[in-house]
Amino acid sequence: MRQARLERVTKETRICVSVNLDGSGHYDVSTGIGFLDHMLEQLARHSLIDLRIRAEGDTHIDFHHTTEDSALALGNVISQALGDRMGIRRYGHALIPMDETLTRVALDLSNRPYLVWRVDFPQPKIGDFDTELFKEWFQAFAQTGGITLHVDTQYGGNAHHIAESCFKGLARALRHAVEIDPRKDDAVPSTKGVLGGSL
């Protein structure tokens, strides 16, 4: 089983995350931010990655640190669970409709982090959550996950639907990309023999 666990402690947040890439989408999520919990639950459910996350942060100031740090920790544990990325499909994509909204997500588990974010929110907040923090979450997740990640909301008018379609798209793309390819499960999916741009 491809599993990993991480505890990340700073002066701003304390976060404990564990994942099982070969799970069934079970989740146990508590970040202290209701809408973020909802999005992380969607991520687990639709990726079939088991996820447990506990986060405590300085939410009395705002939600920025907890949001960003939860993504840094989650990307890190997924990268750890992938190990040398042997045998994975590597690429994934999804096109997610949600009522009036349509979002496309494409990713490469390349070990070369990069985010392209083409998402506009019609409202600055969803409840008490600042919609500008979604880009921060995806940026941090891509960075520590070693993921080239493109997120493009093609149209939409409801901020909740836009956010949820982004997370569900990420989930479905991840679900495919982390799977072991039975046709080539004994090799890293690269002609270099290694995934990553640093060597």
N, C-alpha and C positions, 0 to 999 in steps of 0.2 A: 504494500500500500504506500502511495506517495503522500506522505504527511509531513507537516512541519508546525512548529510552535515558536512564538517569539513574545518576549516581554520587552516593551520599550518604555523607558521612564525618563522624563525630562522635568524641568521645573514647572512646565505648563500642563503636561499630561502624563497619565500612567495608562498604558494600553497593553492588554494581553490578547493575542490572536492565535488561533490554531485552525488549520485547514486539512482536509482530506480531499485530494483531487479526484479520487475514485469513489466518491460518496454517492449519496442519493438526494442531495439538496437540503439536508437537515440544517437548521440554523438555530442559534441561541445568541441573540444580539442585544447588547445594551450599551449605548454610547452616551446616554443622557440627552440625546437630541432625537426627538421623535421622528422627524421626517428622514433623517439620515438612517435611523434604524429600519424604517420602511424600505428605503432603497437597498440597503445591504441584505435585507431579507429577500427582496426580489432577485438580487444578484446570486445569492446562494440557491434559491429555488430553481431558477432557470438555467443555471450553469451545471447543476447537480454536484457542485462542490460543497461539501459539508463545511460549515463556518461557525466558529464560536469566537465572539469578540466581546471584551469587556473594556470599556474606556471611562476614565474619569479625567475631567479637564476643567480648565478655567472658564466654564460656560457663563459664569457671572460677568465676565468681560464681554465675550462674544463667542460665536461658534467656530471661529476660524481655526484655532489651534487644534481642537478636537477633530474637526473635519479633515484637515490636512494630515495630521499625525496618524489618524486611523487608516488613511490611504497609504501612507508611507509604510506602516506596519503590515498591512494586508498585501501590498505588492511584494514586500520583502519575503513574507512566508510562502507566497505562491512561487516565487523564484527559488527559494530553498527546496520546496517540495518537488519542483521540476528537476532539480539536480543538474546533470549535464545535458538535459533535454533530449536524451536518447530516445529515439523511436516515436516522438510526438508528431502529430500532423503539422504543427507549427503555425499554420495560417487558419484564420477563422473570419467569418463575416456574417452579418445578419441585417435584415431589413425589417424593422418593427413598426407596424401601424398601431396607433392607439387613438381611437376615435378620429379627430381631425388632424392628428399629428403623424408624421412619418419620419423615422430616423434610421440612418444607415451607419453601421459600425463595421469597421474592418481592422484587423490586427495581425501582427506578426510577432511571435515570441522569439524574436531575433537576438535578444540580449543587447539590443541597441535602442535605448529609450528615446522616444520622440512622440510628441502629441500634436496632431492637427485637430483643432477644435472649431467647428463651424456651427455653433449653436447660439441662437439669440432667444432670450426670454422676454416675453411681453410685460412681465411684472418684475419688480426688483425683489419681491419676497414671496415665498410660499409659507403662509402662516408667519412664524417668526424666523424663518430660515432665509438667509440672503442667497438669492439665486446665483450671484457671482461666485459663490463658494464651490459650485459644481465643477467649474473649470479647474480650480485649485485641487479638488479631490482627484480628478482624472489625471492631471499633470503629475501629482505625487505618486499615484498608483502606477502610471507608466514608467516613471523614473526608477523606482525601486524594483518594479517587476521586470525590468528589461524588456519593455514592450513598445513596439512601434504601433501607435494607436491613432486611428482616424475616426472622429465622431462628427457626423454631419446630419443635422436636423433639416430636412428638405422643406418642410412646412409644418406649421402648428400654431395654435392660438391660445392654448391653455398651458400655463407654466408647469403645473403638476404633470400633465400628460407628456410634456417635452422631457422633463427630468426622468420620469419613469421609463419612457421609451429609450433614453440613453443608457440607463442601467440594465434594462432587459436586453438591449442590443449587445452591450458588453458581455452580459452573461451568456447569451447564445453563441456569440463568437468565441468566447473562452471555452465553452463546452466542447466545441469542435477542435479547437487548436491544442488543447491539453491532452486530448485522447491519444492513445497509442495506436499507431497505424499498423495493422496486422500484416501488411505487405512489406513493411520495412521497419520492424521493431528493434532491429539490432544495430541501428546506425543513427547518428545525429543527422537531421534533415538539412544538410548543407554540403556543397561540394568541397568546402574548406575542411570539413570534418570537425568543426567546432562552431558554435554560435556565439557571436560577440565581435565587436569591432575594435577591441583594445589590443589584441595580439596580432 
